[in-house]
Amino acid sequence: PKESGAKTLKSSEIIEKLRAVPGVLYAVLQTKDGTRMGDQSFEAEVLAGQGTFLAMVGNQLSTVFQTGELVSATVEGKSRHLLLLGTKSLYLCVLVSGESQAGAVEAQVRQALTLPR
């Protein structure tokens, strides 16, 4: 249940906040069935596709290891990293510069998503 006075951010506001995080190159919010929210650009489509594929692989691994529903996943590479954060109905896909520490950027992303009361 929502608390009275709690603020809910629009998808465009969420993405705007995330793009201000150092190291974040791009971010896209999508439903678990793959529908992008807000950004309909080619870059968003590519990132959403990568996030959907990572979610599929992550869910398969979750089944194999019996860890339950996928909550988050990180792929670290030399040139860039991919972060995937899930809720009950949405995935947030974040593309991170390879020069940044993926864990540190994920912590800042999570902090940016914390809503003030």
Secondary structure, 3 states (H helix, E strand, C coil): CCCCCCCCCCHHHHHHHHHCCCCEEEEEEEECCCCECCCCCHHHHHHHHHHHHHHHHHHHHHHHHCCCCCCEEEEECCCEEEEEEECCCEEEEEEEECCCCHHHHHHHHHHHHCCCC
